[in-house]
Amino acid sequence: MSAITSTGLGSGLDINGLVTKLVSAESTPVTTRLDKQEIGLQAKISAFGSFKGALSSLQDSFAALGKAQTFQKVTATTSDAAYMTASANANADLGSYKIQINQLAQNHALATNKTYASPSEVVGSGSLTVKFGTTTYNTDGSYKDFTLNQDKAALSLTIDSSNNTLTGVRDAINKANAGVNASIVYNGSGYQLVINSTDSGVKNSLQIVTQDDDGSNTDNLGLSALAFNNSAANLKQNQAAQDAQITINGLGVTSSKNTIGDALKGITLNLQQAQAGKTISLDVNQSAADVGTAITGFVGKYNDLLKIVSTSASYNSQDKTAGALLGESAVLSTMSRLRSEISKTVTGLSGSVRTLADVGISTQKDGTLTFDSSKLDKAYATDRSSVAALFSVMGRPSDSSILYMGSGTSTKAGSYAVNITQAATQGSLSGSTIADGAFTINSTNNTLELKVNGMSSGIIQLSQGSYASGAALAAELQTRINGDDSLKIGGASVKVSYTNSQFVIQSSQYGSSSAVAITKAGTGTLASLGLAVGTGTSGQDIAGTIGGVAARGQGQLLTAISGDASGLGLFFDDSRTGDRGSVNFSRGIMEEFGSILKSAVGSDGLVTVRTTGITANLTSINKQRTDLATRMSAYQAQLLAKFNAMDALMGQMQATSTYLTQNITAMNNASKSN
């Protein structure tokens, strides 16, 4: 309001004070009402902020309980970590084991016998082929023979003027990223190329064949200095390929790696060093520690939430005061749903674990929760999967060969029968029957091109020479095909076998998109191998029902697309058909907890909407204050105008009164003097 300007000289009244009191009398009730409303709304905003923060903390606390991984912890402890450490998956066989490490696995390591003057010295040109397999040696240590590891793709490199130096060869090998690496070592007088297999084990030793442009592949000159095969072992072996050798409870085990993941179910052994005769203990146990920690956090945060609600949403009968959130529907609805969820029985579960009380979470008289970890330990030891299903969304197949892959938002809890009418298969191409015996590969039958799973290969070039058996040539075919860059980029690979006197090339992929075709046979013919340009038999997707309703198959994955099981996905790692048992599916408690909290504190949740409304009310109050100030300024001006007019009129009347008084007095005085 504007400053008051008035003299009050005419009337002698305190117009300033009078106008101020009149304006105050008009505005004070409104201001008091707005102040009270604002204080109440600010209190609600603050209380809702605390409520929302407690809900968010509760949401964070049970995040782990909604994940199946939390319930899959199995601990693996060794007696001497300097020699061996171990880890375990959820499906590990529990127990105690005695392990001895007699030998560690080693990588194959080769080095040039020749010393080069500098890394830029030219080695030679031609082609370099690296294969992986098992090398045997004569009693004098000389190279004897090599058996191809058909599961490892071969590496073929062209060495020309762009990469024919020591550095160029090293970089070409490393750039290929094909299971072998190279480095240059200065030995004090010159440089040597060192070539290592990146994988350890006797099946991963290196065979290196050169096609030297100088015409000789064995003379240790030019590119043939890098040869290491039964014709020319020109490289020096610095370290032989070696398998790890251990015993588990007295049973011998060999492994190509020092990380052994297939000796004990679900357990990975990490070998650190070997010492014959030293025994290391391994104890594998299931642990509810992570689950207990998560539950403790959840119970604590829930009780924290109740404290806030009991303060802000209740009525104190002693001092007759109401909490800021008393009667707020957003609070009442959210807390009612949370309490209901805590006491519910999870649909889809059977047996001894169906409620939170079964794992030690119980409600006290005041509504707070307590946690008895001994009940959790007992339930966990009895039925760990049911404990996990109590909290998290989970499908549990009765058939151990079926893997639960996931579900949809519409998948309903329940038990669903599974039946397979058609197993998934792989696409393959079979050659014609040929005579058994040795096979010769020469310039007329050493190349072919394929299409695997719709992806085209480059030119597949086989090593020329004599192969003692169909199995040996099948191994060569497989390593060459799987070593093709185009197929590797596309993620396509094959398995080649020689069965019933015919070569079979089979895609590693399952399903209707799995296929193998020979698209070109080079300049010659593959007839001697029983192979020809053509398309094989495509694979087929798995087919069957889930819950009695036809499901969609894609490779080995079967997914329910309708009915109560809609969205339920199952993976089958075998080819058995017919009745495959059932899948018990439950949504768990924590998913609904998450839904409740989202409906409260989400972007369009109850609390968010309510606080937005309160904020709008505060904005309205501020506008009302502005409007009041404007109205009071106008009222003040109106009063001042009226009082100033009255003051001026009274001044005039006072002047007239004085004038008349003076004239009357003068007339009286004149009359007396006459």
C-alpha positions as CSV (number, residue, x, y, z in Angstrom):
1,M,0.0,0.0,0.0
2,S,1.1,3.6,-0.7
3,A,2.2,5.9,2.1
4,I,-0.5,7.9,3.9
5,T,-0.4,11.6,3.2
6,S,-2.8,13.7,5.2
7,T,-2.5,16.8,7.5
8,G,-5.6,16.7,9.7
9,L,-5.2,20.4,10.2
10,G,-8.8,21.3,9.5
11,S,-10.3,18.7,11.8
12,G,-7.5,18.2,14.2
13,L,-8.0,14.4,13.8
14,D,-5.2,11.8,13.5
15,I,-6.3,10.9,10.0
16,N,-3.1,8.8,9.4
17,G,-3.7,6.6,12.4
18,L,-7.4,6.4,11.7
19,V,-6.9,5.3,8.1
20,T,-4.2,2.8,9.1
21,K,-6.5,1.2,11.7
22,L,-9.4,1.0,9.3
23,V,-7.3,-0.6,6.5
24,S,-5.8,-3.0,9.1
25,A,-9.3,-3.9,10.3
26,E,-10.3,-4.8,6.8
27,S,-7.1,-6.8,5.8
28,T,-6.2,-8.6,9.1
29,P,-8.9,-11.3,9.0
30,V,-8.0,-12.1,5.4
31,T,-4.3,-12.1,6.1
32,T,-4.7,-14.2,9.2
33,R,-6.7,-16.7,7.2
34,L,-4.2,-16.9,4.4
35,D,-1.3,-17.2,6.9
36,K,-3.0,-20.1,8.6
37,Q,-3.7,-21.8,5.3
38,E,-0.1,-21.3,4.1
39,I,1.3,-22.7,7.3
40,G,-0.9,-25.8,7.0
41,L,0.0,-26.3,3.3
42,Q,3.7,-25.9,4.0
43,A,3.4,-28.4,6.8
44,K,1.7,-30.8,4.4
45,I,4.4,-30.3,1.8
46,S,7.1,-31.0,4.3
47,A,5.3,-34.0,5.7
48,F,4.7,-35.4,2.2
49,G,8.4,-34.9,1.4
50,S,9.3,-37.0,4.5
51,F,6.7,-39.6,3.5
52,K,7.9,-39.7,-0.1
53,G,11.5,-40.0,1.0
54,A,10.7,-42.9,3.3
55,L,8.9,-44.7,0.5
56,S,11.8,-44.2,-1.8
57,S,14.2,-45.6,0.8
58,L,11.9,-48.6,1.3
59,Q,11.9,-49.1,-2.5
60,D,15.7,-49.0,-2.6
61,S,15.9,-51.4,0.4
62,F,14.0,-54.3,-1.3
63,A,15.4,-53.9,-4.8
64,A,17.7,-56.9,-4.1
65,L,14.8,-59.0,-2.9
66,G,13.1,-58.7,-6.2
67,K,16.1,-60.2,-8.1
68,A,16.5,-64.0,-8.4
69,Q,20.3,-63.5,-8.2
70,T,20.1,-62.5,-4.6
71,F,18.9,-66.0,-3.7
72,Q,21.4,-67.9,-5.8
73,K,24.5,-67.4,-3.7
74,V,26.5,-70.4,-2.9
75,T,29.9,-69.9,-1.3
76,A,33.0,-71.8,-2.2
77,T,35.9,-71.5,0.3
78,T,39.4,-73.0,-0.1
79,S,41.9,-73.7,2.6
80,D,44.8,-72.0,0.7
81,A,44.0,-69.2,-1.7
82,A,47.6,-69.0,-2.8
83,Y,47.2,-72.3,-4.5
84,M,43.5,-72.3,-5.5
85,T,40.4,-70.1,-5.3
86,A,36.9,-71.1,-6.2
87,S,33.5,-69.7,-7.0
88,A,30.1,-71.4,-7.2
89,N,26.9,-70.9,-9.1
90,A,23.4,-71.4,-7.7
91,N,23.2,-75.0,-9.1
92,A,26.5,-76.1,-7.5
93,D,26.7,-79.5,-5.7
94,L,27.2,-78.7,-2.1
95,G,29.9,-80.6,-0.1
96,S,33.5,-80.8,0.9
97,Y,36.3,-81.8,-1.4
98,K,40.0,-82.6,-1.2
99,I,42.0,-81.3,-4.1
100,Q,45.7,-81.7,-5.2
101,I,47.2,-79.6,-8.0
102,N,50.0,-81.6,-9.6
103,Q,50.5,-79.5,-12.8
104,L,49.3,-76.2,-14.2
105,A,48.2,-75.7,-17.8
106,Q,50.6,-73.8,-20.1
107,N,50.3,-72.0,-23.4
108,H,52.4,-73.0,-26.3
109,A,55.2,-70.5,-26.9
110,L,57.5,-70.4,-30.0
111,A,60.3,-68.0,-31.0
112,T,62.3,-67.5,-34.2
113,N,65.7,-69.2,-34.2
114,K,66.9,-66.4,-36.4
115,T,67.8,-63.0,-34.9
116,Y,66.9,-59.9,-36.9
117,A,68.9,-56.7,-37.0
118,S,65.8,-54.5,-36.4
119,P,62.0,-54.7,-36.1
120,S,61.8,-53.2,-39.6
121,E,63.9,-56.0,-41.3
122,V,62.0,-57.9,-44.0
123,V,61.1,-61.4,-43.0
124,G,59.7,-62.6,-46.3
125,S,56.4,-62.8,-48.2
126,G,53.8,-65.4,-49.1
127,S,51.1,-66.9,-46.8
128,L,51.0,-68.0,-43.2
129,T,48.6,-70.5,-41.8
130,V,48.2,-71.1,-38.1
131,K,46.3,-74.2,-36.8
132,F,45.7,-75.4,-33.3
133,G,45.9,-79.0,-32.1
134,T,48.0,-81.6,-30.3
135,T,51.6,-81.9,-31.2
136,T,53.6,-85.0,-30.4
137,Y,57.4,-85.3,-30.3
138,N,60.0,-88.0,-30.7
139,T,62.0,-89.2,-27.8
140,D,64.8,-86.8,-28.8
141,G,62.4,-83.9,-28.6
142,S,62.1,-83.4,-32.3
143,Y,58.7,-82.7,-34.0
144,K,56.8,-85.9,-34.7
145,D,53.1,-85.3,-35.6
146,F,50.1,-83.0,-35.2
147,T,46.4,-83.8,-34.6
148,L,44.1,-80.9,-35.5
149,N,41.8,-79.4,-32.9
150,Q,38.7,-79.0,-35.1
151,D,37.0,-76.8,-32.5
152,K,39.5,-74.0,-33.1
153,A,39.3,-72.0,-36.3
154,A,42.5,-71.8,-38.4
155,L,44.1,-68.4,-39.1
156,S,45.3,-67.6,-42.6
157,L,47.4,-64.5,-43.4
158,T,48.7,-63.0,-46.6
159,I,52.2,-61.5,-46.1
160,D,53.2,-59.1,-48.8
161,S,55.0,-55.8,-49.1
162,S,52.6,-54.1,-46.8
163,N,53.4,-56.3,-43.8
164,N,56.5,-58.4,-44.6
165,T,58.7,-56.9,-41.9
166,L,59.1,-58.3,-38.4
167,T,56.8,-55.6,-37.1
168,G,54.3,-56.1,-39.9
169,V,54.0,-59.9,-39.3
170,R,53.6,-59.3,-35.6
171,D,50.8,-56.7,-36.2
172,A,49.1,-58.9,-38.7
173,I,48.9,-61.8,-36.3
174,N,47.7,-59.7,-33.4
175,K,45.1,-57.8,-35.5
176,A,43.5,-61.1,-36.5
177,N,42.6,-61.8,-32.9
178,A,42.4,-65.5,-33.7
179,G,43.8,-67.2,-30.6
180,V,47.4,-66.5,-31.2
181,N,49.5,-63.4,-30.4
182,A,53.0,-62.2,-31.3
183,S,55.6,-59.9,-29.8
184,I,59.1,-58.8,-30.6
185,V,61.8,-59.3,-28.1
186,Y,65.3,-57.8,-28.1
187,N,67.7,-60.4,-26.8
188,G,70.7,-58.1,-26.4
189,S,72.1,-58.6,-29.8
190,G,69.1,-58.6,-32.1
191,Y,65.4,-59.1,-32.4
192,Q,63.3,-62.2,-32.3
193,L,59.6,-62.8,-33.0
194,V,57.8,-64.7,-30.2
195,I,54.5,-66.4,-31.0
196,N,52.1,-67.7,-28.3
197,S,48.8,-69.5,-28.3
198,T,46.4,-67.4,-26.2
199,D,44.7,-70.6,-24.9
200,S,46.6,-73.1,-22.8
201,G,46.4,-76.9,-23.0
202,V,47.8,-79.6,-25.2
203,K,45.0,-79.3,-27.7
204,N,46.0,-75.7,-28.4
205,S,49.6,-76.0,-29.4
206,L,50.5,-74.3,-32.7
207,Q,51.2,-75.6,-36.1
208,I,52.5,-73.0,-38.5
209,V,52.6,-73.7,-42.3
210,T,54.1,-71.3,-44.7
211,Q,53.8,-70.8,-48.5
212,D,57.0,-68.9,-49.1
213,D,57.3,-66.8,-52.2
214,D,61.0,-67.8,-52.5
215,G,59.8,-71.3,-53.5
216,S,60.9,-73.2,-50.4
217,N,58.8,-73.7,-47.3
218,T,61.5,-75.6,-45.3
219,D,64.8,-73.8,-45.8
220,N,64.6,-71.5,-42.8
221,L,65.0,-68.5,-45.2
222,G,62.4,-65.9,-45.9
223,L,58.9,-66.6,-44.5
224,S,59.7,-70.3,-44.0
225,A,61.7,-69.2,-40.9
226,L,58.3,-69.0,-39.2
227,A,57.4,-72.6,-40.1
228,F,56.7,-75.1,-37.3
229,N,55.3,-78.4,-38.6
230,N,56.3,-81.9,-39.4
231,S,58.1,-80.8,-42.5
232,A,60.0,-77.9,-41.0
233,A,60.2,-77.1,-37.3
234,N,62.2,-73.9,-37.8
235,L,60.9,-72.1,-34.8
236,K,62.2,-72.8,-31.3
237,Q,59.8,-74.1,-28.7
238,N,60.2,-72.1,-25.5
239,Q,57.3,-73.6,-23.7
240,A,55.3,-76.7,-24.5
241,A,51.5,-76.7,-24.4
242,Q,50.4,-78.4,-21.2
243,D,47.2,-79.4,-19.5
244,A,46.5,-78.8,-15.9
245,Q,46.5,-82.1,-13.8
246,I,44.6,-82.3,-10.5
247,T,42.9,-84.8,-8.3
248,I,39.5,-84.3,-6.7
249,N,38.9,-86.7,-3.8
250,G,41.5,-89.0,-5.4
251,L,40.0,-88.9,-8.9
252,G,42.3,-87.6,-11.6
253,V,41.1,-84.6,-13.7
254,T,42.8,-82.9,-16.6
255,S,42.0,-79.5,-18.1
256,S,43.3,-77.4,-20.9
257,K,42.8,-74.3,-18.6
258,N,43.8,-73.3,-15.1
259,T,40.3,-72.2,-14.7
260,I,38.3,-75.4,-14.4
261,G,34.5,-75.0,-14.7
262,D,33.4,-78.5,-15.7
263,A,34.9,-80.9,-13.1
264,L,32.3,-80.1,-10.3
265,K,28.8,-79.1,-11.1
266,G,28.3,-75.3,-10.8
267,I,31.8,-74.8,-9.3
268,T,34.8,-73.0,-11.0
269,L,38.3,-73.8,-9.7
270,N,40.9,-71.2,-10.3
271,L,44.4,-72.8,-10.1
272,Q,47.2,-70.5,-8.9
273,Q,50.2,-72.8,-8.5
274,A,51.0,-76.5,-8.4
275,Q,52.7,-78.6,-5.7
276,A,52.6,-82.4,-5.8
277,G,51.3,-83.9,-2.6
278,K,49.8,-80.7,-1.2
279,T,46.1,-81.1,-0.4
280,I,43.7,-78.2,-0.5
281,S,40.3,-78.3,1.1
282,L,37.2,-76.9,-0.8
283,D,34.0,-76.4,1.1
284,V,30.8,-75.5,-0.9
285,N,27.8,-74.3,1.1
286,Q,24.6,-72.4,0.3
287,S,24.3,-69.0,2.1
288,A,21.3,-66.9,3.1
289,A,23.6,-64.1,4.3
290,D,22.8,-61.8,1.4
291,V,19.1,-62.5,1.7
292,G,19.2,-61.9,5.4
293,T,21.0,-58.6,4.9
294,A,18.4,-57.5,2.3
295,I,15.5,-58.5,4.6
296,T,17.0,-56.6,7.5
297,G,17.3,-53.5,5.4
298,F,13.8,-53.8,4.2
299,V,12.4,-54.3,7.7
300,G,14.3,-51.3,9.0
301,K,13.1,-49.0,6.2
302,Y,9.5,-50.2,6.6
303,N,9.6,-49.4,10.3
304,D,11.1,-46.0,9.5
305,L,8.2,-45.4,7.2
306,L,5.7,-46.3,10.0
307,K,7.4,-43.8,12.4
308,I,6.9,-41.0,9.9
309,V,3.3,-42.0,9.3
310,S,2.5,-42.4,13.0
311,T,3.7,-38.8,13.6
312,S,2.3,-37.0,10.5
313,A,-0.9,-38.9,9.9
314,S,-2.3,-39.4,13.4
315,Y,-4.2,-37.5,16.0
316,N,-2.7,-36.7,19.4
317,S,-5.5,-36.9,21.9
318,Q,-3.4,-35.6,24.8
319,D,-2.5,-32.2,23.2
320,K,-5.5,-32.4,20.8
321,T,-3.3,-31.8,17.7
322,A,-3.6,-33.5,14.3
323,G,-0.7,-34.5,12.1
324,A,-0.2,-32.7,8.8
325,L,-1.2,-35.8,6.8
326,L,-4.2,-36.9,8.9
327,G,-6.9,-38.1,6.6
328,E,-4.8,-37.8,3.4
329,S,-6.1,-40.4,1.0
330,A,-2.7,-40.9,-0.7
331,V,-1.2,-41.9,2.7
332,L,-4.1,-44.1,3.8
333,S,-4.3,-45.9,0.4
334,T,-0.6,-46.5,0.2
335,M,-0.2,-47.8,3.7
336,S,-3.3,-50.0,3.4
337,R,-1.9,-51.7,0.3
338,L,1.5,-52.2,1.9
339,R,0.0,-53.8,5.0
340,S,-2.1,-56.1,2.9
341,E,0.9,-57.2,0.8
342,I,2.9,-58.0,3.9
343,S,0.3,-60.4,5.2
344,K,-0.6,-62.0,1.9
345,T,-0.1,-65.6,0.7
346,V,1.8,-65.7,-2.6
347,T,-0.2,-67.3,-5.4
348,G,1.6,-70.1,-7.2
349,L,3.6,-71.3,-4.2
350,S,3.0,-74.5,-2.3
351,G,4.8,-76.2,0.6
352,S,6.2,-74.6,3.7
353,V,7.2,-71.2,2.2
354,R,4.2,-69.1,1.1
355,T,4.2,-65.9,3.3
356,L,6.7,-63.5,4.7
357,A,6.1,-65.0,8.2
358,D,7.5,-68.3,6.8
359,V,10.9,-66.7,6.4
360,G,10.8,-64.8,9.8
361,I,9.2,-61.5,8.9
362,S,6.3,-60.9,11.3
363,T,4.1,-58.0,12.3
364,Q,3.9,-56.7,15.8
365,K,0.9,-55.1,17.6
366,D,2.0,-51.6,16.7
367,G,2.3,-52.5,13.0
368,T,6.1,-52.6,12.9
369,L,8.0,-55.6,11.5
370,T,10.5,-57.9,13.2
371,F,12.8,-60.4,11.5
372,D,13.9,-63.8,12.9
373,S,16.9,-64.9,10.8
374,S,16.8,-68.4,12.2
375,K,13.5,-69.0,10.4
376,L,15.0,-67.8,7.2
377,D,18.0,-70.1,7.6
378,K,15.7,-73.0,8.2
379,A,13.5,-72.2,5.2
380,Y,16.5,-71.6,3.0
381,A,18.1,-74.9,3.9
382,T,14.8,-76.7,3.2
383,D,13.6,-75.1,0.0
384,R,15.8,-72.3,-1.3
385,S,13.9,-71.9,-4.6
386,S,10.6,-71.4,-2.8
387,V,12.3,-68.6,-0.7
388,A,13.4,-66.9,-3.9
389,A,10.0,-67.4,-5.5
390,L,8.3,-65.8,-2.4
391,F,10.1,-62.5,-3.1
392,S,10.9,-62.4,-6.9
393,V,9.2,-63.2,-10.2
394,M,10.2,-66.7,-11.0
395,G,9.4,-69.8,-13.0
396,R,10.5,-73.2,-11.7
397,P,10.5,-76.0,-14.3
398,S,10.2,-79.5,-12.8
399,D,12.5,-80.8,-15.6
400,S,16.1,-79.8,-15.0
401,S,16.8,-79.6,-18.8
402,I,14.4,-76.7,-19.1
403,L,15.6,-73.2,-18.3
404,Y,13.1,-70.4,-17.3
405,M,14.0,-67.4,-19.5
406,G,11.4,-64.8,-18.4
407,S,7.8,-63.7,-18.3
408,G,5.6,-60.8,-19.3
409,T,3.5,-58.4,-17.3
410,S,0.4,-60.4,-18.1
411,T,1.8,-63.8,-17.1
412,K,-0.4,-65.1,-14.3
413,A,0.8,-67.1,-11.3
414,G,0.1,-70.8,-11.5
415,S,1.3,-74.2,-12.6
416,Y,1.6,-74.8,-16.4
417,A,2.0,-78.2,-18.0
418,V,4.7,-78.3,-20.8
419,N,4.5,-80.6,-23.8
420,I,6.9,-80.6,-26.8
421,T,5.6,-81.8,-30.1
422,Q,8.7,-81.0,-32.2
423,A,12.3,-80.5,-31.0
424,A,14.5,-77.7,-32.4
425,T,17.0,-78.9,-34.9
426,Q,20.0,-77.5,-36.7
427,G,20.3,-76.9,-40.4
428,S,22.8,-79.2,-42.2
429,L,24.1,-80.3,-45.5
430,S,25.0,-84.0,-46.1
431,G,27.3,-85.1,-48.9
432,S,26.8,-88.3,-50.9
433,T,28.2,-91.6,-49.7
434,I,31.9,-92.0,-50.8
435,A,34.5,-94.7,-50.4
436,D,36.4,-94.7,-47.1
437,G,40.1,-94.2,-47.0
438,A,42.6,-91.5,-47.4
439,F,41.7,-88.2,-49.1
440,T,43.9,-86.0,-51.2
441,I,43.3,-82.3,-51.4
442,N,44.9,-80.5,-54.3
443,S,44.3,-77.5,-56.5
444,T,41.2,-79.1,-58.0
445,N,39.2,-79.5,-54.8
446,N,40.8,-77.2,-52.2
447,T,38.3,-74.3,-52.3
448,L,34.6,-73.8,-51.7
449,E,32.2,-71.1,-50.6
450,L,29.3,-71.4,-48.3
451,K,26.3,-69.7,-46.9
452,V,25.6,-70.4,-43.3
453,N,22.4,-69.1,-41.7
454,G,22.0,-66.8,-44.6
455,M,25.5,-65.3,-44.3
456,S,28.0,-65.8,-47.2
457,S,31.5,-66.8,-46.6
458,G,34.6,-65.8,-48.4
459,I,36.7,-68.4,-50.3
460,I,37.4,-71.3,-48.0
461,Q,40.8,-72.7,-48.9
462,L,41.8,-76.2,-47.6
463,S,45.4,-77.1,-47.0
464,Q,46.6,-79.3,-49.8
465,G,47.9,-82.7,-49.0
466,S,46.9,-86.2,-48.0
467,Y,44.4,-86.8,-45.1
468,A,44.6,-90.3,-43.6
469,S,40.8,-90.4,-42.8
470,G,37.5,-88.7,-43.3
471,A,37.7,-87.5,-39.6
472,A,41.0,-85.8,-40.3
473,L,39.6,-84.0,-43.4
474,A,36.4,-83.1,-41.5
475,A,38.5,-81.4,-38.8
476,E,40.3,-79.4,-41.6
477,L,37.0,-78.4,-43.1
478,Q,35.6,-77.3,-39.8
479,T,38.6,-75.2,-38.8
480,R,38.8,-73.5,-42.2
481,I,35.1,-72.7,-42.4
482,N,35.0,-71.4,-38.8
483,G,38.1,-69.3,-39.5
484,D,36.4,-67.4,-42.3
485,D,36.2,-63.7,-41.4
486,S,32.8,-63.1,-43.0
487,L,31.2,-65.9,-41.0
488,K,32.9,-64.9,-37.8
489,I,31.6,-61.4,-38.1
490,G,28.1,-62.7,-38.6
491,G,28.4,-65.1,-35.7
492,A,27.9,-68.2,-37.8
493,S,29.8,-71.4,-37.3
494,V,29.5,-75.1,-38.2
495,K,30.4,-78.6,-37.0
496,V,31.8,-80.9,-39.6
497,S,31.7,-84.6,-39.2
498,Y,32.4,-87.7,-41.3
499,T,29.7,-90.2,-40.5
500,N,28.5,-93.3,-42.4
501,S,30.9,-92.5,-45.3
502,Q,29.7,-89.0,-45.9
503,F,30.7,-85.5,-44.9
504,V,28.0,-83.6,-42.9
505,I,28.3,-79.8,-42.4
506,Q,25.9,-78.7,-39.6
507,S,25.1,-75.2,-38.4
508,S,25.7,-74.5,-34.7
509,Q,22.5,-72.5,-34.6
510,Y,19.1,-74.0,-34.0
511,G,15.8,-73.1,-35.6
512,S,14.2,-72.2,-38.9
513,S,16.9,-69.6,-39.8
514,S,19.6,-72.3,-39.4
515,A,20.8,-73.5,-42.9
516,V,23.9,-74.6,-44.7
517,A,24.5,-74.3,-48.5
518,I,27.5,-74.7,-50.7
519,T,27.4,-71.8,-53.2
520,K,30.6,-72.4,-55.1
521,A,33.1,-75.1,-55.5
522,G,36.1,-73.0,-56.8
523,T,37.6,-73.8,-60.1
524,G,37.5,-77.6,-59.6
525,T,35.0,-80.0,-58.1
526,L,34.3,-81.4,-54.7
527,A,32.8,-84.6,-56.1
528,S,35.7,-86.6,-54.6
529,L,34.5,-85.5,-51.2
530,G,30.8,-86.3,-52.0
531,L,30.1,-82.6,-51.8
532,A,28.5,-80.3,-54.5
533,V,26.9,-76.9,-54.9
534,G,23.5,-77.1,-53.3
535,T,21.3,-76.4,-50.3
536,G,21.0,-78.7,-47.3
537,T,18.1,-79.2,-44.9
538,S,17.0,-76.2,-42.9
539,G,16.6,-76.5,-39.2
540,Q,13.3,-76.3,-37.4
541,D,12.0,-74.3,-34.4
542,I,10.8,-76.0,-31.3
543,A,7.0,-76.5,-31.1
544,G,4.7,-77.4,-28.2
545,T,2.3,-76.2,-25.7
546,I,2.5,-74.3,-22.3
547,G,-0.5,-74.7,-20.1
548,G,-2.3,-76.6,-22.9
549,V,-2.1,-73.7,-25.3
550,A,0.1,-73.6,-28.4
551,A,3.2,-71.6,-27.9
552,R,5.6,-69.8,-30.3
553,G,8.9,-71.6,-31.0
554,Q,12.1,-69.8,-32.0
555,G,15.1,-72.0,-32.1
556,Q,15.2,-73.7,-28.7
557,L,13.1,-71.0,-27.0
558,L,9.4,-71.7,-26.5
559,T,7.2,-68.7,-25.5
560,A,3.5,-68.7,-24.5
561,I,1.6,-66.2,-26.5
562,S,-1.9,-66.5,-25.1
563,G,-3.7,-67.8,-22.1
564,D,-2.8,-67.3,-18.5
565,A,0.9,-68.2,-19.2
566,S,1.2,-65.5,-21.9
567,G,4.8,-64.2,-22.0
568,L,6.3,-67.2,-20.2
569,G,9.6,-68.2,-22.0
570,L,11.3,-71.5,-21.6
571,F,14.6,-72.7,-23.2
572,F,15.2,-76.4,-23.9
573,D,18.7,-77.7,-24.2
574,D,17.8,-81.2,-25.3
575,S,15.7,-82.8,-28.0
576,R,13.2,-84.8,-26.0
577,T,9.5,-84.5,-27.0
578,G,6.3,-85.3,-25.3
579,D,5.3,-84.5,-21.7
580,R,8.1,-82.4,-20.1
581,G,6.5,-81.8,-16.7
582,S,5.3,-78.4,-15.5
583,V,6.5,-74.9,-14.7
584,N,5.4,-73.3,-11.4
585,F,5.3,-69.6,-11.9
586,S,4.8,-67.0,-9.2
587,R,5.1,-63.2,-9.2
588,G,6.5,-62.8,-5.7
589,I,5.7,-60.2,-3.2
590,M,8.3,-57.6,-4.2
591,E,6.9,-57.0,-7.6
592,E,3.6,-55.8,-6.1
593,F,5.5,-53.8,-3.5
594,G,7.2,-52.0,-6.4
595,S,3.9,-51.4,-8.1
596,I,2.4,-49.9,-4.9
597,L,5.3,-47.6,-4.4
598,K,5.3,-46.5,-8.1
599,S,1.6,-45.7,-7.8
600,A,2.5,-43.5,-4.8
601,V,5.7,-41.8,-5.8
602,G,5.8,-42.2,-9.5
603,S,5.5,-39.3,-11.9
604,D,1.7,-39.6,-11.8
605,G,1.5,-41.3,-8.4
606,L,-0.9,-40.4,-5.6
607,V,1.7,-38.5,-3.5
608,T,3.1,-36.7,-6.6
609,V,-0.4,-35.6,-7.7
610,R,-1.3,-34.5,-4.2
611,T,1.9,-32.4,-3.6
612,T,1.4,-30.8,-7.0
613,G,-2.1,-29.8,-5.9
614,I,-0.8,-28.4,-2.6
615,T,1.8,-26.4,-4.5
616,A,-0.9,-25.0,-6.7
617,N,-2.8,-24.0,-3.6
618,L,0.3,-22.2,-2.3
619,T,0.5,-20.3,-5.6
620,S,-3.2,-19.4,-5.2
621,I,-2.5,-18.0,-1.7
622,N,0.3,-15.9,-3.0
623,K,-2.0,-14.5,-5.7
624,Q,-4.6,-13.8,-3.0
625,R,-2.1,-11.8,-1.0
626,T,-1.2,-9.8,-4.1
627,D,-4.9,-9.1,-4.8
628,L,-5.4,-8.2,-1.2
629,A,-2.5,-5.7,-1.2
630,T,-3.9,-4.1,-4.4
631,R,-7.4,-3.9,-2.9
632,M,-6.2,-2.4,0.4
633,S,-4.1,0.2,-1.5
634,A,-7.3,1.3,-3.3
635,Y,-9.2,1.2,-0.1
636,Q,-6.6,3.3,1.7
637,A,-6.6,5.8,-1.1
638,Q,-10.4,6.0,-1.0
639,L,-10.4,6.6,2.8
640,L,-7.7,9.2,2.5
641,A,-9.7,11.0,-0.2
642,K,-12.8,11.1,2.0
643,F,-11.1,12.1,5.2
644,N,-9.0,14.8,3.4
645,A,-12.2,16.2,1.9
646,M,-13.8,16.1,5.3
647,D,-10.8,17.8,6.8
648,A,-10.8,20.5,4.2
649,L,-14.6,21.1,4.8
650,M,-14.1,21.3,8.5
651,G,-11.2,23.8,7.9
652,Q,-13.5,26.0,5.9
653,M,-16.2,25.8,8.6
654,Q,-13.7,26.6,11.3
655,A,-12.6,29.7,9.3
656,T,-16.2,30.7,8.9
657,S,-16.9,30.2,12.6
658,T,-13.9,32.3,13.5
659,Y,-15.0,35.0,11.1
660,L,-18.5,35.1,12.5
661,T,-17.3,35.0,16.0
662,Q,-15.0,37.9,15.4
663,N,-17.7,40.0,13.7
664,I,-20.3,39.2,16.4
665,T,-17.8,40.2,19.0
666,A,-17.0,43.4,17.2
667,M,-20.7,44.2,16.9
668,N,-21.3,43.6,20.5
669,N,-18.4,45.8,21.5
670,A,-19.6,48.6,19.2
671,S,-23.1,48.4,20.7
672,K,-21.8,48.6,24.3
673,S,-19.8,51.7,23.4
674,N,-22.9,53.5,22.1
